[in-house]
């Protein structure tokens, strides 16, 4: 918890240093919203794992903490520093074509929370992640006053209508503002963060195989996809065949072209349930977990471990949208080849003994056995004649025995 408090205090301190410059640009707007923006940064510090950001990154984001439509490229922990892009063209120049994952945060809508959630997704996937900041402007202030911030799932359209106030008053033209909002006096029915997400997903030079959202970020993603569906349905079909959507903390309806949608919800997440569609079931329920993803708090959603478990089953291979994207199979178990059993050794069949016909004539077998045991006298005499003469050593042995016998006597 100390690391979260340190990151938040560092953010507020860095924010106070840039306050004079921001007030000089848009005095009335920034002066009226600064207290709410600091409050929303505190909410993001409570609901997102802000300690995953380095102090350098926190200072880098402090000046644009509430810049709606801002795009960030967030690499995994231990890698390069995150990159802030003011427009889609800058995003492409800074390596956006090599990014195939998008993460959208909600709650406070600050750049601090968006970067922290994208860092968790990047750590889980081991690849850089694109994040779009929702920001906090006059339209959000009015929407909050009528309850849209608490019931964003049901009062999301009010947020889109209130966005016109920021267009009329004036705000930084970030993200896809120059493409879709050239005329500030022309009413627009979609928020700038939704426009930016839609522009990124519609770009033919970009490809995404993972779209992750948390809380109100799921609503932003849903609105962007449905807006694309009205203007470019073929692109939505190609994206739906290649990308997987993982939502945390709120179940929001996605276009039917996306069959692979996984909704993750904590058992104790009353805020997420209040903003979810009741007819959509949760695919993954986390026991004893709430709405927060800050690992410093008890009962938080473990975003990194959940995404690793999901992607371990079938991870889509990044590739250009429109080409066939195959899922990697599950890791195969080691194949144990069966040991061949030794061939049976054939038992030799007993060979029948051929008995001479002469032996079959013998009537009595005992005289034959006697003749084999006791040879005839003629045979003994023949053996004596054939035997060699005894050697001198053999003849000398009997006298030696007789001499030892006399000595004993």
VOPAGU-2260 file (C-alpha; in pm, 1 decimal, decimal comma):
REM VOPAGU-2260
SITE   aa  ch    i         X         Y         Z
SITE  UNK   A    0       0,0       0,0       0,0
SITE  UNK   A    1     294,1     233,0      60,4
SITE  UNK   A    2     397,6     210,9    -305,4
SITE  UNK   A    3      48,7     313,3    -418,4
SITE  UNK   A    4      46,6     611,8    -182,2
SITE  UNK   A    5     392,6     713,9    -300,8
SITE  UNK   A    6     288,1     699,7    -667,3
SITE  UNK   A    7     -26,9     901,9    -599,7
SITE  UNK   A    8     156,4    1169,5    -402,3
SITE  UNK   A    9     421,1    1189,6    -673,1
SITE  UNK   A   10     147,6    1236,2    -933,2
SITE  UNK   A   11     -19,9    1515,5    -737,4
SITE  UNK   A   12     310,9    1691,5    -677,6
SITE  UNK   A   13     408,9    1676,7   -1044,7
SITE  UNK   A   14      59,1    1792,4   -1137,8
SITE  UNK   A   15      91,6    2099,5    -917,0
SITE  UNK   A   16     414,5    2198,4   -1092,9
SITE  UNK   A   17     243,1    2217,9   -1432,0
SITE  UNK   A   18     -71,7    2387,3   -1299,5
SITE  UNK   A   19      29,1    2749,7   -1384,7
SITE  UNK   A   20     101,8    2663,0   -1745,6
SITE  UNK   A   21    -226,4    2478,0   -1794,9
SITE  UNK   A   22    -432,4    2757,2   -1642,0
SITE  UNK   A   23    -277,2    3007,5   -1881,7
SITE  UNK   A   24    -400,9    2807,4   -2181,8
SITE  UNK   A   25    -764,6    2742,5   -2077,7
SITE  UNK   A   26    -813,9    2934,3   -1757,1
SITE  UNK   A   27   -1180,9    2880,8   -1680,3
SITE  UNK   A   28   -1202,6    2517,8   -1788,4
SITE  UNK   A   29    -889,0    2396,8   -1614,2
SITE  UNK   A   30    -956,9    2592,3   -1295,0
SITE  UNK   A   31   -1305,9    2444,4   -1267,5
SITE  UNK   A   32   -1198,6    2086,0   -1335,0
SITE  UNK   A   33    -861,0    2059,0   -1161,6
SITE  UNK   A   34   -1000,6    1943,2    -825,9
SITE  UNK   A   35   -1214,5    1676,2    -995,8
SITE  UNK   A   36    -921,1    1557,4   -1205,7
SITE  UNK   A   37    -705,9    1515,9    -895,7
SITE  UNK   A   38    -991,0    1325,9    -731,6
SITE  UNK   A   39   -1021,0    1094,2   -1034,0
SITE  UNK   A   40    -647,7    1031,1   -1028,5
SITE  UNK   A   41    -693,2     922,5    -666,9
SITE  UNK   A   42    -972,9     686,6    -772,8
SITE  UNK   A   43    -751,0     535,2   -1038,8
SITE  UNK   A   44    -476,6     486,8    -782,0
SITE  UNK   A   45    -726,1     290,0    -573,0
SITE  UNK   A   46    -862,2      75,3    -854,3
SITE  UNK   A   47    -551,3      19,9   -1067,6
SITE  UNK   A   48    -203,6    -115,5   -1003,4
SITE  UNK   A   49     -30,9     223,8   -1029,9
SITE  UNK   A   50     283,2     100,4    -855,1
SITE  UNK   A   51     366,0     -87,7   -1176,7
SITE  UNK   A   52     462,4     249,9   -1328,2
SITE  UNK   A   53     807,6     398,1   -1271,4
SITE  UNK   A   54     853,1     745,8   -1116,2
SITE  UNK   A   55     978,2     873,7   -1452,1
SITE  UNK   A   56     660,2     754,6   -1620,0
SITE  UNK   A   57     445,0     916,4   -1351,2
SITE  UNK   A   58     614,9    1253,1   -1406,9
SITE  UNK   A   59     578,3    1205,3   -1780,3
SITE  UNK   A   60     201,1    1150,4   -1752,1
SITE  UNK   A   61     123,2    1414,4   -1489,8
SITE  UNK   A   62      87,6    1699,0   -1738,8
SITE  UNK   A   63    -164,7    1508,0   -1954,4
SITE  UNK   A   64    -339,0    1312,1   -1681,7
SITE  UNK   A   65    -688,5    1408,7   -1803,0
SITE  UNK   A   66    -626,0    1436,0   -2177,5
SITE  UNK   A   67    -919,9    1257,5   -2339,7
SITE  UNK   A   68    -825,5    1074,0   -2658,6
SITE  UNK   A   69    -455,1    1053,6   -2572,9
SITE  UNK   A   70    -287,6     732,5   -2698,3
SITE  UNK   A   71     -11,5     552,8   -2508,8
SITE  UNK   A   72     215,9     264,1   -2600,2
SITE  UNK   A   73     288,9      77,8   -2277,3
SITE  UNK   A   74     561,0    -193,0   -2285,7
SITE  UNK   A   75     596,6    -465,9   -2020,5
SITE  UNK   A   76     771,2    -394,2   -1691,7
SITE  UNK   A   77    1146,8    -373,2   -1705,4
SITE  UNK   A   78    1149,1    -261,7   -2067,9
SITE  UNK   A   79    1148,9      77,1   -2232,0
SITE  UNK   A   80     954,5     373,2   -2099,8
SITE  UNK   A   81     594,5     419,8   -2211,5
SITE  UNK   A   82     527,8     648,1   -2507,4
SITE  UNK   A   83     262,2     921,1   -2527,9
SITE  UNK   A   84     111,5     998,2   -2870,7
SITE  UNK   A   85    -108,4    1301,8   -2933,5
SITE  UNK   A   86    -258,8    1172,8   -3256,8
SITE  UNK   A   87    -302,1     854,9   -3458,2
SITE  UNK   A   88     -36,8     967,7   -3706,0
SITE  UNK   A   89     213,5    1003,4   -3423,7
SITE  UNK   A   90     106,9     664,1   -3292,7
SITE  UNK   A   91     191,8     507,1   -3628,4
SITE  UNK   A   92     526,4     686,6   -3646,1
SITE  UNK   A   93     625,7     569,0   -3297,5
SITE  UNK   A   94     578,3     200,4   -3375,1
SITE  UNK   A   95     204,1     149,8   -3344,8
SITE  UNK   A   96     202,5    -104,4   -3628,2
SITE  UNK   A   97     394,3    -345,3   -3405,0
SITE  UNK   A   98     131,7    -326,3   -3127,2
SITE  UNK   A   99    -142,0    -591,3   -3144,1
SITE  UNK   A  100    -311,3    -548,5   -2803,2
SITE  UNK   A  101    -539,8    -272,0   -2675,9
SITE  UNK   A  102    -639,2    -200,8   -2315,9
SITE  UNK   A  103    -909,6      43,3   -2200,9
SITE  UNK   A  104    -948,3     147,3   -1838,3
SITE  UNK   A  105   -1246,3     311,3   -1669,3
SITE  UNK   A  106   -1335,7     449,0   -1323,6
SITE  UNK   A  107   -1151,3     784,2   -1301,4
SITE  UNK   A  108   -1051,7     793,3   -1666,2
SITE  UNK   A  109    -708,2     942,4   -1597,0
SITE  UNK   A  110    -390,3     863,8   -1786,5
SITE  UNK   A  111    -248,0     721,1   -1463,6
SITE  UNK   A  112    -512,6     447,7   -1441,1
SITE  UNK   A  113    -508,3     379,7   -1815,9
SITE  UNK   A  114    -130,5     330,8   -1813,1
SITE  UNK   A  115    -141,2     111,9   -1501,1
SITE  UNK   A  116    -407,3    -119,8   -1644,9
SITE  UNK   A  117    -222,5    -138,6   -1976,8
SITE  UNK   A  118      97,7    -226,9   -1788,6
SITE  UNK   A  119     -78,8    -523,5   -1623,2
SITE  UNK   A  120    -202,4    -644,0   -1961,1
SITE  UNK   A  121     143,8    -598,9   -2113,3
SITE  UNK   A  122     304,4    -799,7   -1831,9
SITE  UNK   A  123      54,5   -1080,2   -1884,4
SITE  UNK   A  124      96,0   -1090,5   -2261,5
SITE  UNK   A  125     467,3   -1010,2   -2274,5
SITE  UNK   A  126     410,3    -749,8   -2548,2
SITE  UNK   A  127     344,1    -373,3   -2573,7
SITE  UNK   A  128     -12,5    -251,2   -2534,7
SITE  UNK   A  129    -199,9      46,2   -2678,9
SITE  UNK   A  130    -407,4     244,6   -2428,3
SITE  UNK   A  131    -654,5     529,0   -2486,6
SITE  UNK   A  132    -722,7     783,1   -2210,0
SITE  UNK   A  133   -1087,4     860,3   -2132,5
SITE  UNK   A  134   -1007,6    1187,7   -1958,3
SITE  UNK   A  135   -1235,8    1407,1   -1750,0
SITE  UNK   A  136   -1399,0    1718,2   -1891,4
SITE  UNK   A  137   -1707,3    1934,0   -1852,0
SITE  UNK   A  138   -1919,2    1671,2   -2024,9
SITE  UNK   A  139   -1810,8    1412,6   -1769,4
SITE  UNK   A  140   -1888,7    1656,1   -1487,8
SITE  UNK   A  141   -2245,0    1705,4   -1611,4
SITE  UNK   A  142   -2285,3    1332,9   -1676,2
SITE  UNK   A  143   -2168,8    1261,4   -1322,6
SITE  UNK   A  144   -2422,6    1502,7   -1182,5
SITE  UNK   A  145   -2709,7    1306,4   -1340,0
SITE  UNK   A  146   -2571,3     971,0   -1223,8
SITE  UNK   A  147   -2402,2     859,7   -1545,5
SITE  UNK   A  148   -2071,9     799,0   -1371,3
SITE  UNK   A  149   -2237,8     551,1   -1137,4
SITE  UNK   A  150   -2470,8     391,2   -1388,4
SITE  UNK   A  151   -2256,2     416,8   -1698,9
SITE  UNK   A  152   -2394,9      91,9   -1832,1
SITE  UNK   A  153   -2747,8     230,6   -1844,0
SITE  UNK   A  154   -2690,7     607,1   -1884,2
SITE  UNK   A  155   -2402,6     589,9   -2130,0
SITE  UNK   A  156   -2589,1     787,9   -2395,4
SITE  UNK   A  157   -2604,0    1092,3   -2167,2
SITE  UNK   A  158   -2226,1    1100,0   -2162,3
SITE  UNK   A  159   -2218,4    1117,1   -2541,1
SITE  UNK   A  160   -2462,7    1407,7   -2550,6
SITE  UNK   A  161   -2280,6    1600,5   -2278,9
SITE  UNK   A  162   -1956,9    1572,4   -2474,6
SITE  UNK   A  163   -2077,1    1857,8   -2695,6
SITE  UNK   A  164   -2005,5    2099,1   -2410,3
SITE  UNK   A  165   -1633,6    2028,1   -2432,5
SITE  UNK   A  166   -1637,1    2068,1   -2809,4
SITE  UNK   A  167   -1798,2    2411,9   -2780,5
SITE  UNK   A  168   -1582,6    2538,2   -2494,1
SITE  UNK   A  169   -1262,6    2401,9   -2646,2
SITE  UNK   A  170   -1017,5    2136,9   -2539,6
SITE  UNK   A  171    -692,0    1981,1   -2664,0
SITE  UNK   A  172    -741,5    1817,3   -3000,0
SITE  UNK   A  173    -596,2    1477,1   -2928,1
SITE  UNK   A  174    -650,7    1132,5   -3073,7
SITE  UNK   A  175    -896,4    1130,4   -3361,8
SITE  UNK   A  176   -1024,8    1483,1   -3296,7
SITE  UNK   A  177    -885,7    1631,6   -3616,1
SITE  UNK   A  178   -1046,9    1355,8   -3825,8
SITE  UNK   A  179   -1395,6    1340,0   -3675,3
SITE  UNK   A  180   -1441,7    1674,6   -3495,7
SITE  UNK   A  181   -1303,2    1937,0   -3729,1
SITE  UNK   A  182   -1612,5    2150,2   -3671,2
SITE  UNK   A  183   -1638,0    2211,6   -3297,4
SITE  UNK   A  184   -1988,4    2359,2   -3331,5
SITE  UNK   A  185   -2125,3    2049,6   -3501,8
SITE  UNK   A  186   -2296,3    1813,8   -3255,6
SITE  UNK   A  187   -2130,5    1479,3   -3223,0
SITE  UNK   A  188   -2296,6    1174,4   -3075,9
SITE  UNK   A  189   -1982,7     980,8   -2982,8
SITE  UNK   A  190   -1715,5    1070,9   -2725,0
SITE  UNK   A  191   -1357,7    1148,6   -2825,0
SITE  UNK   A  192   -1217,6     836,3   -2656,8
SITE  UNK   A  193   -1470,1     626,4   -2850,5
SITE  UNK   A  194   -1374,4     805,1   -3173,5
SITE  UNK   A  195   -1006,9     734,4   -3110,2
SITE  UNK   A  196   -1063,8     366,3   -3036,9
SITE  UNK   A  197   -1280,1     338,4   -3347,3
SITE  UNK   A  198   -1012,4     505,6   -3562,1
SITE  UNK   A  199    -741,7     270,2   -3434,8
SITE  UNK   A  200    -950,8     -41,2   -3493,8
SITE  UNK   A  201   -1058,2      79,6   -3839,4
SITE  UNK   A  202    -705,2     146,2   -3961,0
SITE  UNK   A  203    -613,3    -116,8   -4222,0
SITE  UNK   A  204    -242,8     -91,8   -4135,2
SITE  UNK   A  205    -307,2    -200,5   -3774,8
SITE  UNK   A  206    -402,2    -542,3   -3642,9
SITE  UNK   A  207    -522,7    -642,7   -3297,7
SITE  UNK   A  208    -567,0    -993,1   -3156,8
SITE  UNK   A  209    -653,6    -893,1   -2797,8
SITE  UNK   A  210    -891,5    -623,0   -2667,7
SITE  UNK   A  211    -909,9    -586,1   -2288,8
SITE  UNK   A  212   -1124,9    -349,4   -2088,5
SITE  UNK   A  213   -1210,4    -273,2   -1728,2
SITE  UNK   A  214   -1524,1    -110,5   -1591,4
SITE  UNK   A  215   -1624,6     188,1   -1809,4
SITE  UNK   A  216   -1352,8      92,1   -2057,3
SITE  UNK   A  217   -1577,0    -196,6   -2164,5
SITE  UNK   A  218   -1849,2      54,3   -2251,6
SITE  UNK   A  219   -1602,8     260,4   -2458,2
SITE  UNK   A  220   -1497,0     -50,9   -2647,9
SITE  UNK   A  221   -1855,3    -159,0   -2709,7
SITE  UNK   A  222   -1958,7     183,2   -2841,6
SITE  UNK   A  223   -1656,6     196,9   -3073,1
SITE  UNK   A  224   -1728,2    -146,7   -3218,6
SITE  UNK   A  225   -2096,5     -72,1   -3275,1
SITE  UNK   A  226   -2004,8     257,9   -3439,8
SITE  UNK   A  227   -1771,0      67,1   -3671,4
SITE  UNK   A  228   -2045,7    -183,4   -3741,7
SITE  UNK   A  229   -2270,4      89,9   -3878,4
SITE  UNK   A  230   -2008,1     220,2   -4121,5
SITE  UNK   A  231   -1770,4     -68,0   -4197,1
SITE  UNK   A  232   -1922,5    -406,0   -4118,7
SITE  UNK   A  233   -1663,1    -599,0   -4320,4
SITE  UNK   A  234   -1385,7    -461,0   -4104,2
SITE  UNK   A  235   -1578,0    -560,3   -3791,9
SITE  UNK   A  236   -1618,2    -915,3   -3924,7
SITE  UNK   A  237   -1247,1    -944,3   -3999,1
SITE  UNK   A  238   -1160,0    -803,5   -3657,1
SITE  UNK   A  239   -1407,5   -1034,8   -3484,0
SITE  UNK   A  240   -1252,8   -1339,1   -3651,9
SITE  UNK   A  241    -904,7   -1242,3   -3533,2
SITE  UNK   A  242    -948,0   -1076,0   -3193,1
SITE  UNK   A  243   -1047,1   -1193,0   -2848,9
SITE  UNK   A  244   -1222,9    -960,5   -2602,4
SITE  UNK   A  245   -1163,8    -990,9   -2226,9
SITE  UNK   A  246   -1371,5    -768,5   -1998,6
SITE  UNK   A  247   -1309,1    -706,3   -1628,5
SITE  UNK   A  248   -1558,5    -564,5   -1382,6
SITE  UNK   A  249   -1857,0    -513,8   -1616,8
SITE  UNK   A  250   -2046,5    -728,8   -1865,9
SITE  UNK   A  251   -2130,0    -511,9   -2167,9
SITE  UNK   A  252   -2292,0    -626,7   -2492,2
SITE  UNK   A  253   -2046,6    -665,8   -2779,1
SITE  UNK   A  254   -2130,1    -698,4   -3152,1
SITE  UNK   A  255   -2230,6   -1049,9   -3259,5
SITE  UNK   A  256   -1929,0   -1062,6   -3494,5
SITE  UNK   A  257   -1713,4   -1124,6   -3185,9
SITE  UNK   A  258   -1774,8   -1483,4   -3072,8
SITE  UNK   A  259   -1471,2   -1496,7   -2842,3
SITE  UNK   A  260   -1570,4   -1272,3   -2549,5
SITE  UNK   A  261   -1465,6   -1363,6   -2195,7
SITE  UNK   A  262   -1628,9   -1174,3   -1907,8
SITE  UNK   A  263   -1441,6   -1177,2   -1576,0
SITE  UNK   A  264   -1620,0   -1069,2   -1261,0
SITE  UNK   A  265   -1540,5   -1077,1    -890,4
SITE  UNK   A  266   -1788,7   -1231,6    -651,9
SITE  UNK   A  267   -1788,1    -916,3    -436,6
SITE  UNK   A  268   -1802,6    -665,9    -723,3
SITE  UNK   A  269   -2134,1    -492,4    -652,8
SITE  UNK   A  270   -2037,5    -188,4    -860,8
SITE  UNK   A  271   -1962,0    -401,5   -1164,5
SITE  UNK   A  272   -2284,4    -597,8   -1124,6
SITE  UNK   A  273   -2481,0    -275,1   -1105,5
SITE  UNK   A  274   -2342,2    -165,7   -1443,1
SITE  UNK   A  275   -2359,1    -505,8   -1615,6
SITE  UNK   A  276   -2622,5    -650,0   -1842,7
SITE  UNK   A  277   -2813,3    -906,3   -1633,2
SITE  UNK   A  278   -2872,1   -1137,7   -1929,5
SITE  UNK   A  279   -2498,2   -1186,1   -1983,0
SITE  UNK   A  280   -2339,2   -1454,3   -1766,9
SITE  UNK   A  281   -1987,5   -1425,0   -1629,1
SITE  UNK   A  282   -1743,0   -1666,4   -1787,6
SITE  UNK   A  283   -1493,7   -1645,7   -1499,6
SITE  UNK   A  284   -1589,7   -1571,9   -1138,6
SITE  UNK   A  285   -1309,8   -1474,8    -901,1
SITE  UNK   A  286   -1395,1   -1569,9    -541,5
SITE  UNK   A  287   -1358,0   -1302,2    -272,8
SITE  UNK   A  288   -1266,4   -1036,3    -533,8
SITE  UNK   A  289   -1412,8    -690,4    -589,1
SITE  UNK   A  290   -1384,4    -419,1    -853,7
SITE  UNK   A  291   -1027,0    -307,2    -792,4
SITE  UNK   A  292    -724,1    -440,9    -983,0
SITE  UNK   A  293    -467,9    -292,0    -743,0
SITE  UNK   A  294    -269,7    -584,1    -605,2
SITE  UNK   A  295    -192,1    -383,9    -288,6
SITE  UNK   A  296    -553,9    -419,9    -180,3
SITE  UNK   A  297    -715,2    -732,8     -42,0
SITE  UNK   A  298    -973,8    -883,6    -274,9
SITE  UNK   A  299    -842,6    -730,8    -597,1
SITE  UNK   A  300    -877,2    -883,3    -943,6
SITE  UNK   A  301    -543,5   -1044,8   -1042,1
SITE  UNK   A  302    -538,8    -919,2   -1401,7
SITE  UNK   A  303    -194,8   -1058,7   -1485,0
SITE  UNK   A  304    -257,9   -1413,7   -1366,4
SITE  UNK   A  305    -609,0   -1424,3   -1515,3
SITE  UNK   A  306    -490,8   -1317,8   -1859,9
SITE  UNK   A  307    -200,3   -1561,3   -1850,1
SITE  UNK   A  308    -437,8   -1844,7   -1769,3
SITE  UNK   A  309    -673,9   -1742,1   -2050,4
SITE  UNK   A  310    -404,1   -1704,5   -2313,7
SITE  UNK   A  311    -233,5   -2028,5   -2211,1
SITE  UNK   A  312    -529,5   -2220,9   -2349,0
SITE  UNK   A  313    -528,7   -2070,9   -2698,3
SITE  UNK   A  314    -328,4   -1766,2   -2797,2
SITE  UNK   A  315    -407,3   -1614,2   -3137,6
SITE  UNK   A  316    -109,8   -1550,0   -3358,3
SITE  UNK   A  317     -70,2   -1178,7   -3444,0
SITE  UNK   A  318    -118,2   -1107,2   -3811,6
SITE  UNK   A  319    -287,9    -865,0   -4046,6
SITE  UNK   A  320    -662,5    -841,3   -4018,2
SITE  UNK   A  321    -831,9   -1022,1   -4301,0
SITE  UNK   A  322    -594,6   -1315,5   -4307,2
SITE  UNK   A  323    -676,0   -1639,0   -4138,4
SITE  UNK   A  324    -560,2   -1636,8   -3778,2
SITE  UNK   A  325    -502,6   -1976,5   -3630,6
SITE  UNK   A  326    -493,3   -2046,1   -3259,4
SITE  UNK   A  327    -198,8   -2223,8   -3115,5
SITE  UNK   A  328    -294,9   -2567,0   -2982,0
SITE  UNK   A  329    -264,8   -2653,9   -2619,2
SITE  UNK   A  330      75,7   -2773,7   -2510,2
SITE  UNK   A  331      94,2   -3140,4   -2600,0
SITE  UNK   A  332     181,6   -3391,3   -2335,8
SITE  UNK   A  333     496,4   -3595,7   -2390,3
SITE  UNK   A  334     418,6   -3896,8   -2603,4
SITE  UNK   A  335     537,1   -4220,4   -2448,0
SITE  UNK   A  336     592,8   -4480,7   -2712,6
SITE  UNK   A  337     481,4   -4827,8   -2605,3
SITE  UNK   A  338     765,8   -5068,7   -2543,9
SITE  UNK   A  339     750,8   -5356,3   -2787,8
SITE  UNK   A  340     706,6   -5686,4   -2611,9
SITE  UNK   A  341     976,3   -5942,0   -2688,5
SITE  UNK   A  342     876,6   -6206,4   -2934,1
SITE  UNK   A  343     806,6   -6542,2   -2770,0
SITE  UNK   A  344    1094,3   -6784,0   -2802,7
SITE  UNK   A  345     962,3   -7104,5   -2955,0
SITE  UNK   A  346    1010,3   -7406,5   -2732,8
SITE  UNK   A  347    1201,0   -7676,0   -2918,2
SITE  UNK   A  348     991,3   -7978,3   -2971,9
SITE  UNK   A  349    1133,6   -8298,4   -2821,3
SITE  UNK   A  350    1321,5   -8500,7   -3076,8
SITE  UNK   A  351    1206,6   -8857,2   -3092,1
SITE  UNK   A  352    1488,1   -9104,1   -3023,1
SITE  UNK   A  353    1515,6   -9361,6   -3289,8
SITE  UNK   A  354    1572,6   -9697,2   -3136,4
SITE  UNK   A  355    1758,7   -9945,9   -3353,6
SITE  UNK   A  356    1553,8  -10232,5   -3476,3
SITE  UNK   A  357    1798,7  -10476,4   -3319,8
SITE  UNK   A  358    1716,5  -10351,1   -2970,6
SITE  UNK   A  359    1347,4  -10402,0   -3031,5
SITE  UNK   A  360    1415,5  -10770,8   -3083,1
SITE  UNK   A  361    1549,9  -10811,2   -2726,6
SITE  UNK   A  362    1289,2  -10974,7   -2516,7
SITE  UNK   A  363    1441,0  -10888,5   -2182,3
SITE  UNK   A  364    1599,1  -10545,7   -2110,2
SITE  UNK   A  365    1777,3  -10647,0   -1787,4
SITE  UNK   A  366    2045,6  -10874,2   -1950,0
SITE  UNK   A  367    2128,4  -10584,2   -2184,7
SITE  UNK   A  368    2176,4  -10343,4   -1891,2
SITE  UNK   A  369    2390,9  -10606,5   -1713,0
SITE  UNK   A  370    2610,8  -10647,8   -2015,2
SITE  UNK   A  371    2660,1  -10265,9   -2027,7
SITE  UNK   A  372    2757,9  -10244,6   -1659,9
SITE  UNK   A  373    2983,1  -10556,3   -1639,9
SITE  UNK   A  374    3188,5  -10604,8   -1952,7
SITE  UNK   A  375    3270,1  -10953,3   -2067,3
SITE  UNK   A  376    3614,8  -11113,8   -1988,7
SITE  UNK   A  377    3712,6  -11100,5   -2353,1
SITE  UNK   A  378    3658,9  -10721,3   -2355,0
SITE  UNK   A  379    3872,7  -10674,8   -2039,4
SITE  UNK   A  380    4154,6  -10867,5   -2194,4
SITE  UNK   A  381    4135,8  -10652,4   -2505,8
SITE  UNK   A  382    4150,9  -10333,7   -2296,6
SITE  UNK   A  383    4462,3  -10457,2   -2110,3
SITE  UNK   A  384    4636,5  -10527,9   -2433,4
SITE  UNK   A  385    4551,4  -10178,2   -2567,7
SITE  UNK   A  386    4644,5   -9989,5   -2242,9
SITE  UNK   A  387    4998,0   -9829,0   -2243,7
SITE  UNK   A  388    5271,3   -9954,4   -2011,3
SITE  UNK   A  389    5286,8   -9793,9   -1667,9
SITE  UNK   A  390    5526,7   -9497,1   -1625,9
SITE  UNK   A  391    5826,9   -9505,4   -1389,2
SITE  UNK   A  392    5660,3   -9253,0   -1160,5
SITE  UNK   A  393    5363,4   -9475,7   -1117,7
SITE  UNK   A  394    5584,4   -9776,2   -1034,3
SITE  UNK   A  395    5773,3   -9577,1    -764,8
SITE  UNK   A  396    5465,3   -9489,7    -563,3
SITE  UNK   A  397    5396,9   -9832,4    -405,1
SITE  UNK   A  398    5745,5   -9862,2    -243,2
SITE  UNK   A  399    5700,3   -9516,0     -90,7
SITE  UNK   A  400    5373,9   -9618,4      69,5
SITE  UNK   A  401    5536,2   -9936,4     214,0
SITE  UNK   A  402    5826,1   -9733,9     354,8
SITE  UNK   A  403    5590,6   -9491,5     535,2
SITE  UNK   A  404    5397,9   -9791,6     669,9
SITE  UNK   A  405    5715,3   -9944,8     819,1
SITE  UNK   A  406    5809,6   -9612,7     976,0
SITE  UNK   A  407    5475,0   -9593,7    1152,4
SITE  UNK   A  408    5523,6   -9939,0    1298,0
